[in-house]
Amino acid sequence: MTLMGYDLEGQVIRPPAEAESILLQVSLGCSHNKCDFCPAYKGKRFAIKSPERIKAALDHAAKHLSDLRRLFLCDGDALILPQERLEALLADIRTRLPQVTRIAAYANAKALSRKTAAELSRLRSLGLSTLYLGLESGDDATLADMHKWGDVGEHLRQAAKAKEAGLKLSVTVLLGLGGLARSREHALATGRALSQMDPEQAAALALMIVPGTPLYERLERGEFNPQDDQGLLQELHWLLEATNLSGGLFFSNHASNPLRLKLRLPRDKQAGLALIQAALNGQTPLVPKAYRGL
């Protein structure tokens, strides 16, 4: 039992914006779980929780968390649940937690590809409002190198389908994911992909290479050359230069980032670029490495 959830098995990860949300774990791990860089669900076998366990968690939330108005579906792949189960779950949440006004979940292109536009619209009508989509890179070579499911075109198609269904998108990308070899290509292509997706929110995190991941093993063997802070800042500058949102938020305020920004695009784009350039010139202090982490 935790403050915000019940029967949470293993490590549970949620976006920073969901800190005050009920955590309802409906699946375990990730159905893909092959991305070289991702430590989140290594060692956790993917499974869908039984209806009985989910019902018990809903009972707990109704009794102990009735003042919370937001709910987040865990783990990293909740949207992979069969459509009928998701519809029944959302209907149960509406009935048993009537105070909840916002339901969000992680989504990936694989899970979205299994839903039709009509099915996503149905989920939206039942209360699902926001999806956190990990694009990571707009560069096909980088995605393939990291063994992420789906190419850039697939991610663009699935994001467009989700937006058509009325779902809000928060898209995450990773500075440094292309290493030294594809730094500029990765950053510029990622900005172009974000522009095409035009999400309500985009968040740029800095790559953290964690022991136990295939990427860490590649680093140890000298097969991956990571960016230093200057390289991460340059990628952030290239990324922001290439990103044109119609009115979304652009963040680089995760704990991993050497420079933390919170911008509204297009209004704050030039100011953001100026701040990054000042950091590149040594005129703005960076977040000390001791204060960066997960």
C-alpha positions as a Python dict, from the first residue, in 0.01 Angstrom:
ca = {
    (1, 'M'): (0, 0, 0),
    (2, 'T'): (123, 353, -76),
    (3, 'L'): (-17, 699, -28),
    (4, 'M'): (-149, 720, -383),
    (5, 'G'): (-219, 357, -475),
    (6, 'Y'): (-280, 3, -359),
    (7, 'D'): (-124, -331, -455),
    (8, 'L'): (149, -161, -658),
    (9, 'E'): (381, -440, -772),
    (10, 'G'): (748, -369, -833),
    (11, 'Q'): (887, -34, -939),
    (12, 'V'): (608, 199, -1047),
    (13, 'I'): (697, 500, -1260),
    (14, 'R'): (468, 793, -1327),
    (15, 'P'): (520, 1130, -1499),
    (16, 'P'): (605, 1425, -1272),
    (17, 'A'): (270, 1586, -1356),
    (18, 'E'): (92, 1285, -1200),
    (19, 'A'): (240, 1335, -852),
    (20, 'E'): (-104, 1405, -706),
    (21, 'S'): (-284, 1132, -900),
    (22, 'I'): (-433, 803, -786),
    (23, 'L'): (-202, 533, -924),
    (24, 'L'): (-409, 244, -1057),
    (25, 'Q'): (-183, -37, -1175),
    (26, 'V'): (-367, -239, -1439),
    (27, 'S'): (-66, -396, -1612),
    (28, 'L'): (288, -489, -1517),
    (29, 'G'): (589, -371, -1714),
    (30, 'C'): (599, -311, -2087),
    (31, 'S'): (492, -545, -2365),
    (32, 'H'): (793, -443, -2578),
    (33, 'N'): (1063, -392, -2311),
    (34, 'K'): (1350, -416, -2561),
    (35, 'C'): (1468, -54, -2580),
    (36, 'D'): (1843, -48, -2510),
    (37, 'F'): (1830, 272, -2304),
    (38, 'C'): (1528, 201, -2082),
    (39, 'P'): (1582, 61, -1730),
    (40, 'A'): (1222, 104, -1619),
    (41, 'Y'): (1089, -251, -1648),
    (42, 'K'): (1396, -470, -1685),
    (43, 'G'): (1334, -773, -1470),
    (44, 'K'): (956, -723, -1463),
    (45, 'R'): (769, -966, -1684),
    (46, 'F'): (479, -810, -1873),
    (47, 'A'): (133, -912, -1754),
    (48, 'I'): (-219, -774, -1728),
    (49, 'K'): (-358, -770, -1375),
    (50, 'S'): (-668, -972, -1296),
    (51, 'P'): (-1004, -795, -1268),
    (52, 'E'): (-1015, -897, -900),
    (53, 'R'): (-688, -718, -818),
    (54, 'I'): (-796, -407, -1008),
    (55, 'K'): (-1132, -408, -829),
    (56, 'A'): (-955, -425, -491),
    (57, 'A'): (-739, -125, -588),
    (58, 'L'): (-1050, 69, -694),
    (59, 'D'): (-1217, -20, -363),
    (60, 'H'): (-914, 117, -178),
    (61, 'A'): (-912, 437, -383),
    (62, 'A'): (-1284, 492, -327),
    (63, 'K'): (-1237, 453, 49),
    (64, 'H'): (-904, 630, 107),
    (65, 'L'): (-835, 860, -189),
    (66, 'S'): (-1174, 1014, -256),
    (67, 'D'): (-1031, 1366, -245),
    (68, 'L'): (-802, 1312, -547),
    (69, 'R'): (-938, 1423, -884),
    (70, 'R'): (-672, 1275, -1112),
    (71, 'L'): (-595, 912, -1189),
    (72, 'F'): (-300, 757, -1372),
    (73, 'L'): (-313, 409, -1525),
    (74, 'C'): (10, 214, -1465),
    (75, 'D'): (245, 53, -1569),
    (76, 'G'): (413, 165, -1885),
    (77, 'D'): (175, -11, -2122),
    (78, 'A'): (-179, 16, -1983),
    (79, 'L'): (-324, 101, -2324),
    (80, 'I'): (-230, -244, -2453),
    (81, 'L'): (-527, -390, -2261),
    (82, 'P'): (-804, -529, -2483),
    (83, 'Q'): (-1057, -264, -2579),
    (84, 'E'): (-1348, -423, -2393),
    (85, 'R'): (-1147, -438, -2071),
    (86, 'L'): (-1039, -76, -2102),
    (87, 'E'): (-1395, 38, -2166),
    (88, 'A'): (-1523, -156, -1865),
    (89, 'L'): (-1241, -21, -1649),
    (90, 'L'): (-1308, 342, -1744),
    (91, 'A'): (-1679, 292, -1681),
    (92, 'D'): (-1598, 148, -1335),
    (93, 'I'): (-1375, 444, -1254),
    (94, 'R'): (-1651, 686, -1351),
    (95, 'T'): (-1903, 501, -1132),
    (96, 'R'): (-1687, 435, -828),
    (97, 'L'): (-1465, 743, -834),
    (98, 'P'): (-1705, 1014, -956),
    (99, 'Q'): (-1474, 1289, -829),
    (100, 'V'): (-1204, 1195, -1083),
    (101, 'T'): (-1202, 1448, -1367),
    (102, 'R'): (-880, 1349, -1547),
    (103, 'I'): (-750, 1004, -1642),
    (104, 'A'): (-409, 965, -1806),
    (105, 'A'): (-180, 681, -1915),
    (106, 'Y'): (148, 609, -2084),
    (107, 'A'): (107, 508, -2447),
    (108, 'N'): (341, 375, -2712),
    (109, 'A'): (305, 339, -3085),
    (110, 'K'): (264, -38, -3052),
    (111, 'A'): (-39, -10, -2823),
    (112, 'L'): (-191, 273, -3025),
    (113, 'S'): (-152, 75, -3348),
    (114, 'R'): (-388, -188, -3203),
    (115, 'K'): (-667, 65, -3150),
    (116, 'T'): (-884, 213, -3422),
    (117, 'A'): (-966, 582, -3422),
    (118, 'A'): (-1322, 493, -3319),
    (119, 'E'): (-1196, 285, -3026),
    (120, 'L'): (-975, 570, -2905),
    (121, 'S'): (-1269, 809, -2935),
    (122, 'R'): (-1472, 570, -2724),
    (123, 'L'): (-1202, 568, -2455),
    (124, 'R'): (-1199, 947, -2466),
    (125, 'S'): (-1575, 959, -2416),
    (126, 'L'): (-1539, 734, -2111),
    (127, 'G'): (-1290, 967, -1942),
    (128, 'L'): (-940, 899, -2077),
    (129, 'S'): (-800, 1242, -2155),
    (130, 'T'): (-418, 1245, -2175),
    (131, 'L'): (-155, 1011, -2318),
    (132, 'Y'): (217, 1030, -2244),
    (133, 'L'): (391, 911, -2560),
    (134, 'G'): (762, 828, -2570),
    (135, 'L'): (890, 930, -2913),
    (136, 'E'): (1252, 952, -2787),
    (137, 'S'): (1388, 1043, -3133),
    (138, 'G'): (1267, 1159, -3470),
    (139, 'D'): (1565, 990, -3635),
    (140, 'D'): (1492, 644, -3775),
    (141, 'A'): (1856, 537, -3747),
    (142, 'T'): (1861, 624, -3377),
    (143, 'L'): (1531, 445, -3308),
    (144, 'A'): (1655, 132, -3486),
    (145, 'D'): (1988, 144, -3303),
    (146, 'M'): (1804, 155, -2971),
    (147, 'H'): (1563, -126, -3070),
    (148, 'K'): (1255, 87, -3012),
    (149, 'W'): (930, -45, -3159),
    (150, 'G'): (817, 140, -3473),
    (151, 'D'): (982, 393, -3699),
    (152, 'V'): (919, 768, -3700),
    (153, 'G'): (640, 739, -3956),
    (154, 'E'): (458, 490, -3734),
    (155, 'H'): (486, 723, -3435),
    (156, 'L'): (353, 1014, -3641),
    (157, 'R'): (56, 809, -3763),
    (158, 'Q'): (-36, 689, -3416),
    (159, 'A'): (0, 1034, -3262),
    (160, 'A'): (-225, 1182, -3531),
    (161, 'K'): (-485, 912, -3466),
    (162, 'A'): (-482, 985, -3092),
    (163, 'K'): (-523, 1358, -3150),
    (164, 'E'): (-804, 1295, -3397),
    (165, 'A'): (-981, 1104, -3120),
    (166, 'G'): (-959, 1412, -2897),
    (167, 'L'): (-683, 1286, -2670),
    (168, 'K'): (-417, 1527, -2542),
    (169, 'L'): (-56, 1429, -2603),
    (170, 'S'): (250, 1479, -2388),
    (171, 'V'): (551, 1363, -2592),
    (172, 'T'): (890, 1275, -2444),
    (173, 'V'): (1222, 1290, -2630),
    (174, 'L'): (1575, 1211, -2515),
    (175, 'L'): (1870, 1444, -2564),
    (176, 'G'): (2187, 1248, -2632),
    (177, 'L'): (2015, 932, -2754),
    (178, 'G'): (2205, 940, -3084),
    (179, 'G'): (2538, 964, -2905),
    (180, 'L'): (2817, 1161, -3068),
    (181, 'A'): (2770, 983, -3400),
    (182, 'R'): (2419, 1116, -3479),
    (183, 'S'): (2389, 1413, -3249),
    (184, 'R'): (2281, 1678, -3500),
    (185, 'E'): (2069, 1437, -3709),
    (186, 'H'): (1889, 1313, -3397),
    (187, 'A'): (1819, 1661, -3256),
    (188, 'L'): (1696, 1822, -3579),
    (189, 'A'): (1486, 1522, -3686),
    (190, 'T'): (1331, 1507, -3340),
    (191, 'G'): (1233, 1873, -3360),
    (192, 'R'): (1074, 1815, -3700),
    (193, 'A'): (881, 1514, -3568),
    (194, 'L'): (754, 1712, -3270),
    (195, 'S'): (641, 1986, -3506),
    (196, 'Q'): (439, 1735, -3707),
    (197, 'M'): (285, 1582, -3395),
    (198, 'D'): (209, 1928, -3250),
    (199, 'P'): (141, 1793, -2899),
    (200, 'E'): (-3, 1992, -2611),
    (201, 'Q'): (324, 1930, -2431),
    (202, 'A'): (675, 1818, -2528),
    (203, 'A'): (943, 1725, -2275),
    (204, 'A'): (1314, 1689, -2353),
    (205, 'L'): (1498, 1472, -2100),
    (206, 'A'): (1871, 1405, -2095),
    (207, 'L'): (1979, 1046, -2157),
    (208, 'M'): (2085, 866, -1842),
    (209, 'I'): (2276, 543, -1904),
    (210, 'V'): (2179, 307, -1623),
    (211, 'P'): (2363, -10, -1521),
    (212, 'G'): (2174, -322, -1620),
    (213, 'T'): (2061, -187, -1956),
    (214, 'P'): (2196, -301, -2294),
    (215, 'L'): (2309, 58, -2357),
    (216, 'Y'): (2524, 51, -2043),
    (217, 'E'): (2688, -268, -2166),
    (218, 'R'): (2754, -101, -2501),
    (219, 'L'): (2906, 196, -2319),
    (220, 'E'): (3134, -36, -2120),
    (221, 'R'): (3250, -201, -2443),
    (222, 'G'): (3324, 137, -2601),
    (223, 'E'): (3046, 96, -2859),
    (224, 'F'): (2849, 407, -2758),
    (225, 'N'): (2997, 753, -2713),
    (226, 'P'): (2775, 969, -2489),
    (227, 'Q'): (2732, 1344, -2496),
    (228, 'D'): (2881, 1574, -2235),
    (229, 'D'): (2691, 1876, -2102),
    (230, 'Q'): (2804, 2098, -2387),
    (231, 'G'): (2680, 1843, -2637),
    (232, 'L'): (2346, 1811, -2459),
    (233, 'L'): (2303, 2189, -2464),
    (234, 'Q'): (2385, 2203, -2835),
    (235, 'E'): (2130, 1930, -2904),
    (236, 'L'): (1872, 2121, -2698),
    (237, 'H'): (1941, 2430, -2911),
    (238, 'W'): (1908, 2237, -3238),
    (239, 'L'): (1595, 2064, -3110),
    (240, 'L'): (1421, 2385, -3006),
    (241, 'E'): (1523, 2555, -3331),
    (242, 'A'): (1350, 2282, -3530),
    (243, 'T'): (1041, 2258, -3306),
    (244, 'N'): (733, 2459, -3402),
    (245, 'L'): (426, 2399, -3188),
    (246, 'S'): (100, 2580, -3245),
    (247, 'G'): (54, 2653, -2876),
    (248, 'G'): (209, 2376, -2668),
    (249, 'L'): (442, 2370, -2371),
    (250, 'F'): (807, 2276, -2419),
    (251, 'F'): (993, 2154, -2112),
    (252, 'S'): (1352, 2061, -2031),
    (253, 'N'): (1291, 2069, -1657),
    (254, 'H'): (1338, 1701, -1572),
    (255, 'A'): (1591, 1621, -1298),
    (256, 'S'): (1827, 1485, -1564),
    (257, 'N'): (1863, 1815, -1754),
    (258, 'P'): (2169, 2040, -1718),
    (259, 'L'): (1956, 2345, -1809),
    (260, 'R'): (1591, 2359, -1707),
    (261, 'L'): (1342, 2541, -1924),
    (262, 'K'): (966, 2578, -1928),
    (263, 'L'): (846, 2749, -2243),
    (264, 'R'): (518, 2820, -2419),
    (265, 'L'): (565, 2790, -2795),
    (266, 'P'): (572, 2979, -3019),
    (267, 'R'): (567, 3274, -2774),
    (268, 'D'): (884, 3186, -2578),
    (269, 'K'): (1091, 3018, -2850),
    (270, 'Q'): (1341, 3297, -2911),
    (271, 'A'): (1383, 3362, -2539),
    (272, 'G'): (1447, 2991, -2487),
    (273, 'L'): (1708, 2980, -2763),
    (274, 'A'): (1880, 3283, -2607),
    (275, 'L'): (1893, 3110, -2268),
    (276, 'I'): (2046, 2798, -2421),
    (277, 'Q'): (2301, 3004, -2611),
    (278, 'A'): (2397, 3186, -2292),
    (279, 'A'): (2453, 2848, -2126),
    (280, 'L'): (2662, 2733, -2423),
    (281, 'N'): (2869, 3051, -2384),
    (282, 'G'): (2924, 2983, -2014),
    (283, 'Q'): (2714, 3283, -1909),
    (284, 'T'): (2444, 3078, -1732),
    (285, 'P'): (2525, 2821, -1461),
    (286, 'L'): (2413, 2463, -1518),
    (287, 'V'): (2242, 2239, -1267),
    (288, 'P'): (2524, 2067, -1071),
    (289, 'K'): (2557, 1700, -1159),
    (290, 'A'): (2502, 1605, -796),
    (291, 'Y'): (2146, 1735, -831),
    (292, 'R'): (2064, 1544, -1146),
    (293, 'G'): (1909, 1200, -1144),
    (294, 'L'): (1596, 994, -1159),
}
